[in-house]
Amino acid sequence: MKLSRRSLLKTSAAAAAFTTVGLPSFAQDIDELVIAYNVNLPSWDPTVGPSAVNPTIQGFYQSVFDLFIPQNTDLSFGSGIITDYGWSDDNKSIWMDVREGVTWHNGDPLTAEDVAWSLTRAGNPDTGNPIQFIWGKVTNVKAEGNRVTADMPEYEPTFFKWMSFLTGYVLPKAYYEEVGPEGFEAAPVGSGPYKVERFERNAFVRLTAHEDYWGGAPEFKTVTIKFVTDSASRVAEVESGNSHVTLEIPYEEFDRLKAKDGLVGTAAPVSDIGMIFLNDIEVMTDPNVRKAAAHAIDKSLIIDRLLSGYGVPIDTLQTPDYIAYDETIKVPYDPEKAKALLAESGYGPDNPVKFTIQTTRGFKPKDYEMVQAIVGLWRRVGIEAEIEVYEIAKHYELRAADQLAPAAFYNWGNSVGDPTTSTGFAMFGPSPHSVWDGEDTFNAILPLWGEADEEKRIAGWKEVDRRIAENAEVIPLLQYVQPIVHVAGVNVVPHASGALLPHLMTRS
């Protein structure tokens, strides 16, 4: 691999930063926990900008900030800053009880006023919260004692679920208003299990335990999280002992490392799915092309050959763990059908249809290699796709502007398991997370947003999934199994959301 002068300078700067703060101890009795993470942290405000909707970095945010309502490791909903909540009988208002005795990292008490302010700020379109279309559904937010109330003119059945998901964090009103956005970015204050001690952009973050954390102080008092976006480098980090924990490495390396003395591996399904966005532009406006692309992919073969069997094939944007999963919806591997569909539109191996597919490389295990394999399978039936590699941040930028290529590989997170947060936001044209603008899909989804009858709501989403699968408007591939490797001296508790949470780690 060739290093440019700029890359070399970046590497040298990161190395110098570590020298400045001192290298961690790797003796058997671990004083400082070191984690090699697979993504950079762009921003410390967990409620604004593209990074706020990146499921992969939620582990950073949940280490420093509290969600309104936390999720347990099995994705059940726990008791956190909000201890109890509910709707009025007419579903026109909500109420929430706020935990007492919680302190911010600066020692100030967390109050119901902080919760009310955080919720109001999230719903204000001027703040740039990308989930404003959910938070903006409450008005007249008030705090009285330890209770927060709000009106909900338009019923939102998933409102409290979102309090456990993207941008659902409580921020300190007085501190934020005192220092402003720039001051908060420079010195973030939360109420979570860890405080930010030092942050070197593109290099690492060092956290120290919040000893007064309401959930109990974490066992490791100091945690350094390195930003190691290259998967081979993460393998080297844990194999050399420079890091105690890493994740999202190639599965063959996972199998190799977990067999080594002193290392342990855990691999369990998480709520993330691998999928291919189809943007209804250029050749993707032809349903025959979309359907052929879907039927030409042998998902089981890709999982077996590239992912060492670690993965669950799926045919909708629901995994078997989501509440709207329908096992009867199938999009089988059928290359002959793919050829016939392409032939109807005048394409074939001698006259291939051409388009670009975008993908990350090393962000998820074998992401680039999976796309390479898919492109190879497509070539057999008459599809010639050119691969364009980009960083995950670029994906968010292009998706928000509806400028993705005709096909784009992506990892979709949905830890709450609700169909609105998978099929809904991925396929509803007005959503900033969608690039599919089809009117029929829009009209099918629209009435489901506010459906108060839960049985009817879930049945409606299943019908939407069936329609989307039949028209190949997106290509779901698999539910991920997350590989985590760590030294034997650390107990790691996997979280089904995929978030790697240092406050759940203990010494063996």
N, C-alpha and C positions, 0 to 999 in steps of 0.2 A: 504494500500500500504506500503510495507516494504522499508525503506531507508537504503542503504548501508552506511558505514562510509564515503566512497568517495563522494556519493551523498549529504550526510549531510554537508560535508566540502564545497562542491561547493555552496550549498544553503546558508551556513553561510557566505561564501566569497562574494556572490552577495549582501546579506543583508548588510554586512559591507560596501560594496562599496556605496550603497545608503545612508547609514548613513553618510559616509564621505562627499558626495556631498550635503547632505541636502535633506529632503523630500519635494516634491512639495506642493504647496498650493492648497487646494480643496475648497476654499471659492467660493461663487456664482460667484464672479468676478475672472475668471481664469487668473492667471498670467503666469503659465507654463502649457503647454498642455502635457498630458501624454498619450501615446498610448501603449497598450499591443499588440505586434505583434506576429505572429505565427511561426516565423522562426528566426534563428540566422543569423548574417552577418559574413561570413567567411573571406572576404577580401574587402579592400577599392579600389582596382583597378577594375573598372567595365568593363574592356576590356580583361582580361586574366583569365584562369583557369575555372574550372567547375562552380563556382558561377556566372560567367558572363552570363551563359545561363540558369540561374534559374529565370523564369519569376516572381516568388513570391517576390524576393528581389529587383526588379527594382524600387520599391517605395523608398527604401533607396537611391539608386544611383541617381534617378531623383530629390531627395531633395538636393543633394550636387553638382551634375554635370548636365550640359546641354547636351541633345541629339543634334546631328547635326540638325535634323528636329523634332520638338515635335508633339505629337498628342493631339488633343482636347479631351474633355471627351467623345465625341461620336465616337472617333477613326478617325475623319477626320484629315487631315494633316494641321498643323499650320505653323506659321512663327516663327523661332527661331534664333539660331546662323546662320543658312543658311536661308536667306530671299527669295531667288529665285534660280532656278536651271533648268537644262535641258540638252538635248543631241544635238550633232551636227546633221546635216541633214542625214549623213550617219551612225549614231549610232556608230561612232568610237571614240568619245571623249565626255566628259561631262564638264559642267561649273557650278560654284556655287558662289553666291554673299554672302559675310560675313557681318553680322550686325556690324555696327560701334558703338562705345561708350560703349562696354561691358568690365567689369573689372573682373579679377580673385579675389578670396578671399584675396589674399595678396596685392591687390591694383594694380598689373600690368595690363596693357591693354591686352585684348584678340584680336588677330590679325589673318589675313588670314594665316599667317605662322603657327600659332597654329593648325588651321584646316588642313592645308596641312601635317604638321608633324603627327598629330593624325591619318589621313587617311593612310599615308605611313607606320606608325608604325603598324596599324591594319592589313595591308596587308603583313607584314613581318612574315614569318612562325617562325622565331626565337623568337618572342615575346610571343607565346603561345596563341594568340587570337583564340578561338574556331570557329569563323566565318571567319577565314582567307580565306576560299574558296570563299567568296563573296568579301571581301575587296581586295584580291589579284588580282582581275580582272581589276584593274586600275593600270596604270604605268605612269611614267613621271609626277608625281603630282607637280604642281608649284603654287606659290602664287605671285600675282602681284597686288599691291594696295589692294582693298578689294575683289578681284576675285581669285578663285582657279580653275585651269583647270587640266584635266588629260586625258590621252588616255585610251581607253577601247577596246583593240584588240578583246576581246570576249564579245559580247553584253550580258548584264545582265538586263533583263526587270524589276527586282525587286530591283535594286541597291538603288534607293532613298527611297524605302519603308524600307529597312534595316536601313537607317539612323534614323528611328524612333523606332528601335527595339533593340534587344540584341547586346551589345557591341558598339552601335552607339553613343558613347560619345566623346566629345571634351575634351582633357586634355592639361594642360599648358606645352608647350615645354621647356621653359627656366627653370622653377621650377623643372620639372621632371628630366631633365638632370643634374641639380645641386645636387639634393638630392638622385637620383637613386631610384630603386624599393623599397628598404627597408625604405628609408627616406619618400617616398611617402605613404607607408603603415602606417607609424607611424604618419604622419601629412599630410593627404590628402588635396589638394587644388583644388577646382573646381570653376565654375562660376555660380552655381545654387542658388536657393533662400535661402539655409541654409549653414552655415559653421559647421564643426565638432569641438565642444568644448572639448568633452571628450568621450572616447570609452573604455568601459570595456568589453572585450571579454566574450561571453556567458552570459552577464548580461544586458547591456544597452548601448545606445549611446545618448549623449546630444548634441543637435544642437542649434545654435544661428542664428538669422536672418542676412542675407546678405543685409544690408540696401541699398547698391548701386545696387541691382539686377536690370537688365535691364527690367524685366517684372513687376517691382514694389515690394517693400519689403513686405514680408508676415505679416499677422496681429499678429500672435503669435510670440513673439520675442524669446522665449525659448521653445524647444520641447524635451521631453525625451521619447525615444522609448525603452520600455522594451522588451527583447526577452523571450517570454512566449510560449514555444512550446507545452505545454499541454493545450488542449481545456478547460478542467474543470477549470484550473487555470485562463484562460483568462475570463471565466464567472465570477469567483470570483473577479477578478481584477476590472471589471466594476461595478459589483453589490455592492461591498464594497466601491466604490468611490476611490480606489487606482489608477485607470486609468480612463481617460475620454472617450476613444475610444478603441474598439477592433473589431476584425473581425474573420471570419471563425470559428464560434462556431456551435455546433449542432443546427439544426433548431428548435427543440422543446424548447431549451433554448432561442433561438432568439425570438420565439413567446411569451415565458413567460416574458422575460426581457423587450421587447418593450411595454408590457402592464403595466409595473410598472411606478409609478409616478416618474418624473424626468429623464426618459430614453426614447430614441427614436430609432427606428429601420428602416433601409433601406435595401431593397433586390432587386437587379436588375440583369438580365443576364449579364455575362461578357464573354470575348473572350476565357476563359479557357474551356477545355473539360476534362472529365474523360474517360480514355481508358485503355485497357489492351494490352500491347505489347505482341506479340507472337514471341518468338525466334525460328527460324527454326532449332532446335536441338531436339534430342531425339524423343518423340512421336509427336512433332509438325511438323515433316516432313510428317506426314500422313494427307492429306487434310480432310479425314473423321473425324478425331479427332478435327481438328480446326473448321470445320463447325458445328459439334455437340456442341462444347463448345459455339459457337456463338448463335445457335438456342435455346439453353437451358436456356438463360438468359432472364428473364422477366423484362425489363428495367423500364417499367411504374410502375410495382408493387414495385420495389426497390425505385423509386423516391417517390411514394405515401407513402409507409410505413416507410422508413428510413429518407427521406429528407422532409417530410411533404408537398410534392407536389412542392418543390422548385427545379426545374430542367427541362431540355428539352431533351427528348430522341433523340438520333441521331444514324445513321447507317453508316456514313462515317466520315472521319476526317475533315469534314466541318460542321460548325454550320449554321443555317439559315441566319446568318449575314455575312458569308464569300462569296466572289464573285463567287466561284465555287460550291456553294451548289446546289445539284440536289435532289429534293424531291422525284423523282421516284426511287431512289436506296433504296431498303428496305431489311433488314435482320430480318424477323419476328420471334417472340417468337413461337417456334413450338417444344415442347418436344418430340412428337412422331417422328418427322423427325429426331431429334437428336438421339433418340434410334436406328432408322433404319440405320443411318449413322455409328454409332458405331458398330452395328451388322455386317455390311459389312466388318469391320476390325477385327471382332472376339471379340469385347468387349460388355459388358452389365452390369447390376446391380450385377450379380453373378460373373462377371469377369471384374472388373472395370479397365479402363485405369488410370495410375497413373502419376502424375507430381507435381512439386512445383509451387506455385504462390507467388510472393513477393508483399508486400504492406507496405506503411507507416501506422502509427497509430496516428491520431490526427492532421496530417498535413493539411488535408482538412476535412470538416465536414463529419463524418461517413465513412471515407475511409476504415478503418478496418472492420467496420460493414457491409459495402457494399460487401467487399470481402467475409466475412463470409456468407452472404446471397447467393452470387453467388456460393460459394462452396457447399452450401446446395442444390441449384437448380441443380448443376452438379451431385451431388450424386444420385439424383432421376433417372438420365438417364444412369448412368454407368461411371461417372467420379469421381475419388477419388483424390482430390487435397489437398496437405499439405501447410498450410499457413506459410510463413516466413516473419517476421516483420523486417524492416530495416529503418534507417534514410534516409531522402531525399538525403543527400550528398553521401550516399553509392550507391543509385540508379545511380547517375551521374557517379560515379566511375566505376561501373559494366557495365553500358551502353556504356561508352566510350571504354571499353576494350572488348566489345561484350561478356560479361559474365553474362548477366541476366539469370534468370531461364527461363524455357519454357514459363511461363506466368508471367507478372509483371504489377501491377496496377500503373498508373501514371496520373498526371495532366499535360496536354499539353497546353502551352500558345501560342497564335498566334494573337497578338493584331493588326497586319497589315492585317489580314484576307485573305492573299494570299495563294493559294494552295501549292506553293513551301515551305512555312514555316509551313505547317501542313503535308499533305500527302508527299510532297517532301522529307523533311529532316527526317521524321519518318520512311519512307519506302524505301529510296534509300540506298542500302548496304554500299557504301563508306562513307556515312555521319557519323560523330561521334555521331549523335543522333539516329542512327538506329541500330537495331540488326537483321533486315530482310535481308538476303543475296540472295534471289531468283533472278536468272538470268532473268526470264521473266519480272519481275517487274522492274529490272534494265534497261532492254532494252526499256520498255514502257516509263519510266520516262526520260531517257537520252536525247532524242531530244527536250524535252519541256523546258529544262533549258534556252536555248538561243532563243526560238521562238519569233520573233519580231512581228508577227501578233497576236494581243491581243485576237481577237475572236477565232482564231485557237488554241491559247495557252490554254485558259480557257476550250474550248471544249475537248482538249486533256487531261487535268487534270480530267475532269468529266469521261472520258472513263477509265482512270487509276483507279479512285475511284470505278467505277463499277466492274472492273476486280478484284480489291483487295477485295471488299465486296463478290463477288461471290466465291472467293477462301479462304475467311476468314483468311487473312494474318495479320489482326489486329482486335481487338474487340472494336469499339467505344461504349461508354455507354451513356454519357449525356453532354449537355452544362450546366455549373455551373451557379447557381444564388448565388451571393456573399452576405452573411449576415454581416451587419455592425451594431453594437449597440454603441450608444454614449449618453452622458449626454445632457439634453435639452439646456444647455448653450453653446453648440458648434454646428455650422452648418457644416455638412460633405457633400462634393460633391463627389459622387461615380464616378469612372472612369471606362469606359467599358473595359479597359485593365486589370482590377483587381488591379492595383497599388493604394495603399492607400497613398495619397499625402497630407502631413500636410500644405503645402503652399496654398492649396485650401480650407482649413478650416478657418472659421471665428467665432467670437462670435455671439451668437444669440441676 
